Each structure stands twice: as structure tokens, then as C-alpha cells.
Amino acid sequence: EAATLEQAQSSGFDRTEKLASWDIKENNTLENQEFWGVFNRCLEKLPEKLSKAYLMREIDGFPSQTICETLNITTDNLAVRIFRARSALRDCLDANWFSKDE
């Protein structure tokens, strides 16, 4: 967990093309209750330390300083946790939602 955000981002994962293929507007995905069910199942699969950081930042909207103090981690570690949580959620959603019609 000593990795920095730069190291995490330079790990060779280029999701730009994959994300571009997620046509959210066409499917009204964000308004779809089924989507949120899949999203919640993906969220539940995350390790607790990743899900806590993700939920506090992206859902609850806490500032980084508050999250770091609460979880007793550095800002670099928070950035890595958020990056890993987003990556895992993207992969899970891609496998269980966005690719289901292919």
C-alpha cells in the first residue's frame, strides 16, 4: 500500500477505450434500478478498506483530510484506495452490466 497514485495509474491499465464503449445516455443506465442493484453487488465485493474510502469520498462527499484522519491513512494511500476501488468497480460493472448484451 506504499504505492502512490502515479504508480497505480502507470500500471498499464488503459480504460479509455473501454469506458468510451459504455453508452450511458442511450440506455438510461443511471436511472435504471437494475443497474443500481448490480452496482451495489459490485461494491459489496470490494475489500472493506477500499469500499470505506470509496463510499466516504464518492457517496458521502467527505473531504480527503477527514477521510484520512478517520481511516488513519495518508493522502497518497487514500488516492491509491480510491483508484483501486474505481478500477474494481469499472471491471465488475463492465463484466456484469455493460457487457451483458454482447
C-alpha positions as CSV (number, residue, x, y, z in Angstrom):
1,E,0.0,0.0,0.0
2,A,3.0,2.2,-0.2
3,A,2.3,2.8,-3.9
4,T,1.5,6.3,-4.9
5,L,-1.4,7.3,-7.2
6,E,1.1,7.8,-10.0
7,Q,2.4,4.3,-9.7
8,A,-1.1,2.9,-9.7
9,Q,-2.1,4.9,-12.8
10,S,1.1,3.9,-14.6
11,S,0.4,0.2,-14.0
12,G,-0.5,-0.3,-17.7
13,F,-4.3,-0.2,-17.5
14,D,-5.8,2.0,-20.2
15,R,-9.5,2.0,-19.7
16,T,-10.2,4.9,-22.1
17,E,-11.4,2.7,-24.9
18,K,-13.5,0.5,-22.6
19,L,-15.1,3.5,-20.9
20,A,-16.0,5.1,-24.3
21,S,-17.9,1.9,-25.1
22,W,-20.2,2.4,-22.1
23,D,-23.1,4.3,-23.8
24,I,-24.8,5.5,-20.6
25,K,-27.1,8.0,-22.3
26,E,-28.6,5.6,-24.8
27,N,-29.6,3.0,-22.2
28,N,-30.6,5.5,-19.4
29,T,-28.4,3.4,-17.2
30,L,-28.2,5.9,-14.3
31,E,-32.0,5.8,-13.9
32,N,-32.2,2.0,-14.1
33,Q,-32.9,0.2,-10.8
34,E,-31.4,-3.0,-12.1
35,F,-28.1,-1.1,-12.7
36,W,-28.0,0.1,-9.1
37,G,-28.6,-3.5,-7.9
38,V,-25.6,-4.6,-9.9
39,F,-23.6,-1.6,-8.7
40,N,-24.3,-2.4,-5.1
41,R,-23.3,-6.1,-5.6
42,C,-20.0,-4.9,-7.2
43,L,-19.5,-2.5,-4.3
44,E,-20.0,-5.3,-1.8
45,K,-17.3,-7.4,-3.5
46,L,-14.7,-4.7,-2.7
47,P,-12.3,-5.2,0.3
48,E,-13.6,-3.2,3.2
49,K,-10.7,-0.8,3.2
50,L,-11.4,0.1,-0.4
51,S,-15.2,0.3,0.0
52,K,-14.9,2.6,3.1
53,A,-12.7,5.0,1.3
54,Y,-14.8,5.0,-1.8
55,L,-18.1,5.5,0.0
56,M,-16.8,8.3,2.2
57,R,-15.3,10.1,-0.8
58,E,-17.7,9.5,-3.7
59,I,-21.0,8.9,-2.0
60,D,-20.8,10.8,1.3
61,G,-18.7,13.6,-0.1
62,F,-16.3,13.9,2.8
63,P,-13.1,15.9,2.2
64,S,-9.9,14.0,1.8
65,Q,-8.5,15.3,5.1
66,T,-11.5,14.0,7.1
67,I,-11.3,10.6,5.4
68,C,-7.5,10.3,6.0
69,E,-8.0,11.2,9.7
70,T,-10.9,8.8,10.1
71,L,-9.1,5.9,8.4
72,N,-5.7,6.8,9.8
73,I,-4.1,6.8,6.3
74,T,-2.1,9.3,4.2
75,T,-3.4,11.3,1.3
76,D,-1.3,9.2,-1.1
77,N,-2.8,6.0,0.4
78,L,-6.3,7.4,0.0
79,A,-5.7,8.2,-3.6
80,V,-4.5,4.7,-4.2
81,R,-7.5,3.2,-2.4
82,I,-9.9,5.3,-4.5
83,F,-8.1,4.4,-7.7
84,R,-8.3,0.7,-6.9
85,A,-11.9,0.9,-5.9
86,R,-12.9,2.7,-9.1
87,S,-10.9,0.2,-11.2
88,A,-12.5,-2.8,-9.5
89,L,-16.0,-1.2,-9.8
90,R,-15.4,-0.5,-13.5
91,D,-14.2,-4.1,-14.1
92,C,-17.2,-5.5,-12.2
93,L,-19.7,-3.3,-14.0
94,D,-18.2,-4.0,-17.3
95,A,-18.5,-7.7,-16.7
96,N,-21.9,-7.7,-15.1
97,W,-23.7,-4.8,-16.7
98,F,-22.2,-3.1,-19.7
99,S,-21.2,-6.3,-21.5
100,K,-24.3,-8.3,-20.7
101,D,-25.9,-7.7,-24.1
102,E,-22.9,-8.7,-26.2
